Every structure is written in C-alpha cells, then in structure tokens.
Amino acid sequence: MLDVAVDAAKAGGDLAYRYFKTHPKVTYKPDNSPVTKADIEVEKLIRKIITKNFPDHDIHGEELPDKTVKSKYQWIIDPIDGTRYYSSGLDYWSTLLAVLENGKPIIGISYYPATKEFFVAEKDKGTFLNDKKMRVSKIKSLEQAFFAHGSIQRLSKMGKLPGLISLYDKTLGHSGFGWSLSLNLLFKGKVETALETGNIHDFAAPALLAQEAGGKFSDLSGKPSLTSGVLLVSNGLIHDQILKILNS
C-alpha cells in the first residue's frame, strides 16, 4: 500500500503541477471555496491508480463521490490542498493522500510539487522528507514558540477569535500562513503549530505526518478526531497550552 500511495501521490501532484504552470481557471463551490479543473483531474488520476491496485478498498476524496465497499481500508484524497495558493501562483500547495485502517491513519503523504518536497509517513516508522527523517521542534514555552494557523475568518465563526488574539500576545511569532504552508514548516521543525478548520481530507495525512515526526494532533476538545471540523497539530510540547487558551 505504501508503494502505491507514493506512486499515486507523485503522479497526482505532478499532474497538478503541469496545470499549475498554465494558471487554470478558478470556479467556486457553494461554500465559496475555490476549485479548478486540475482538482478534478488529479483526483481522477489518483483514484484510477488506487482502484487498479486495490479495487476492494474504500475511497473518499474532496471533489468526487465516495466509493464505499465497506473495507477496513479507506483512502483519503485532497488533490490540491491550498487551492487559494495554487490559483494565485504561489508555491506552497500540496497533494495530500492518506490510508486509514479501521478509521485510523497508517500512511500519510504531503507532496509539494512546486518545491519538490515529498513528505511521507508510515505508522510507527517515522516521517521523512525526500528520504531524510524529520522531527518537530523541541520548544516547550509559548514565549519562544511560533504560532501558525489558517483562516482567521473560519476560526472566528467558531468563537475562537479571543483565544487567537491571546495566543498572538503570548507567542514569540505568529502568522496566518494557511494550512498547507503551516504544515510544511511544522514538519521541518520551523514552527510549533498548525491550526485550521476543514474536513477529513484536509486532516488525515497531516495528522499522521505530525505524529510520526514526534508531534501531536487533536480537535479543540483534545480528542484525536479527524472529523470534528477543526484540527490542531503541534510539536506536542505546547499542545495543551494552546488548547487551554483557545478554549478559555
């Protein structure tokens, strides 16, 4: 499964990059999130590779209807994570792919074709960037931490704006990089958090990648859920402090 996941993510990401260089037209879904022709075609390609090798596995993607045969294995696809970056010609978008076994991630991949960075994690075997093992940062105090996050608007709608402002006051650095870039920096140990709202296709691969790099993931109640609509991934050492402030 790992070999197929790597091949599928690589093929999908490379196709997305070919579209990226042509500046594909952007349309908008009912929730006002952007989508391009590339999103659809990349997901189709990844699904084709998965189905050829594992026809009896379930598939859940962001853009196309679920394939459900009630397997214990489920493939989770986000063909282009960071479509706003992608459609703006910025490099930090990725193709996300995960495999779940009985609802828990066992393989996670985040491929950034524009920067040629391929992150891959397998359960209990670590996280690697282009074959080099990655570790999250070792910073333990908020005063020395860099707090990175995604959409302030969506977090504000959840009532978390006061907590965000408090974290800005308490941390050394802070920025709304967006989910894709925040994750990239977290996996490299350059920031201490990534926080975002979203769905399982946004969260499944990053959760395992962070965990296998020595970090932690949870929803805002502290549960390791991928379906609560919001996810905090961190170096693990400041995780509980972040949750306490966001929920105060």
N, C-alpha and C positions, 0 to 999 in steps of 0.2 A: 504493500500500500504506500509506503514512503516513496519508493521509486516512481510509482505512478503519480503521486501527489506532486513530486518535484517536477516531473515531465509536464504535467498539466498546467501547473502554475507558471512554469517557464514559457510554455507555448502561448498561454493566455496573455501573460504580461508582455511578451514580445509582439503579439498582435496588437495589443493596446498601444504599445509604443509606436508602431507603424502608423496607426490612426492619429496618435498624438502629434506627430510631425506634420500632419495635414490640417490641424486645427479643426476638428469635426464640429458640426453644428450642434448647439445645445438646445434641448427642449426641457420642459418642466413637468414633473408629475403633479397629481392633485395636492400633495403635501408641500409643493413648491421646491422639492429637491431636484437638482439637475440630473439629466440623463443624456447620453449621446448614443449614436449608432454603435460606437465602439463597445459600450457597456453590454449591449445585447449580443453582438457578435463574439465578444470574448467569452461571455458565459456559455454560449452555444458550443464553442470550441472546447472549453474545459469539460462541460457535460459529456461531449462526444468521447473524449479520452477516458473519462471515468467509466462511462457506460460500456465502452468496448472491453475494459478490463474487469469491471465489477458490475455486471448487469443486475445483480440481485441486491445492490446497495441503494439506500435512500439518498436523494439529493435535494438540498434546499439552497436556492440562490436568491439574490436580491431582485433580479429582473424577470425571471421566468417562473411558471407554475412549478410547485413541488412535484418531485417524483417520489411516491411513497409505496413501498412494498413491505413495510414493517420489518426491515432488517435491524439488527442491533448496531449496524454501522450507518452513519449519516455523514455525507459530505456537505460542507457549508462553503458557499462561494460568494465572495464580493469581487466582481470582475475588475472594478476600478474604485478603490477606496480613496476618497479625496477628489471627487469629480470637480469640485469648485477649483482646486489647484490645477487639475488636468485641463479643464476648459479655459483656464486663464494662461496656460502655457508655462506653469510653474512645475518644477521637477518632482516635488515631494508628494506623489500619489503612489499607490501600490496595488498589486493584485493580492488579495487575501484568499487563502484556502485552508480549510481545517477538516480533519476527520474526527468524528465523535464515535465513541463506543459506549453504548447504553447511556447516551446523553452527556458524556464527559470527554473533553478533547484529549486525543492521543497523538495527533500530528497537527502542527501549526506552521504555516508559511506566510511570509510577507515579502513580496518581491517588488523592488523599486527599479523598474527597467531604465528610467532616465538617468539614474546614478549607478546602475549596475550593482545594486546591493541586494543580496538574496539571503534573507533570514529564514532559518528552518529549525524547528524544534520537534523532538520526539519524546513522548512521556518517559521520564526518568533517565534521559540521555543528554540533556543539556540543550542550549540554544547556540546556534552557530551563524556567523555572518561570513559568507564566502569561505567556509571551512575553518574559520577562526572562532574559537569558543568565546562567547560573550558573557559578561557579568554586569549586573546593575550596580549602581553606585553604593558606597558604604556610608553615606551621610545620614546621621541619626537625628539631627536637630533641624527644626523648621527654619531657624535663623540662618542656617547655611544651605538650605535647600532651594532648588529651582522648581517652582510650581507651574507646570504646563497643562493646558486644558484646551477643550474645543469650544463649541458655540456658547457664548455668554447668553444669547437670547433664549436658547432652549433650556439652559440651566436656570435662568431667571424665571421662566414659566413654571419651573418645579419648586419655586420658592427658595432657591439656593443663593440668590444674589448677596444677601447679607454675609453668608459664610464665605463666598468668593472674595468679597471686599476684605473681610477679616484675614483671609489667607494672604491676600496681597500685602496687607500690613505686616504680617508675621514672617514672611519668607524673604530670603535674600534676593531672589529673582522670580519673575512671573511673566507669563505670556500666553495669549490665546493663539498658539501656533496652529491649532486644528489637530484633529485626531491623528492623521497619518504622520505628520512631521513630529508631533509629540512622542509617538510610539518609537519612531526611528531613533530619536535622541535618548529615550529611556533605555532601549535595548543596548545602546552603546555606553550607558552609564554617564551620560552628559546632563540629564535632567532626572528629577526624582519621582515625577508623577506624569500620568496622562489621564485626563478625566473627560468623559464625553457621554452624551445620550445617543441612543441608537437601538439596533436590533442584533439578533444573534449572529448575523453575517458580518457585522462590524466587530464583534467581540470574541468569537470563538478562537480564531487564530492568535490574536494579540494576547489573550488570557494565558494560553499555554506558553507562548514565547516569553512573556514576562516571568511566569512561574519557573520555567526551566532555566532562566537566566539568574535565578535567585530571588526574584521579586514575589509579588502577591497581587491577587485580583479579587475584587468583590463588588457587589452593588452597594448602595449607600446605607443599607442596613447591616452591612458586614458579611452578608452571605455570598458564597461563591457562585452566584447566579449569572447566567448569560442571557436571561430572558426578562430581567426586571426593567429594561429600558434605559438604564444608565450603568456605566462601569467605571470604577477607579482601578487603574493599575499603577503600581508603585515599586520602589525598591524594597518594600516590605518594612523597612525600619521606621518610616514616618507614617505608615498607612493608617494606624489607629488615631494618630493625632489629626490627620486630615479629616477623617470621618467625624471625629468629635466636633470639630469646628464647623464642618458643613451642616451637621445636624443640630447645632446649638440654636 
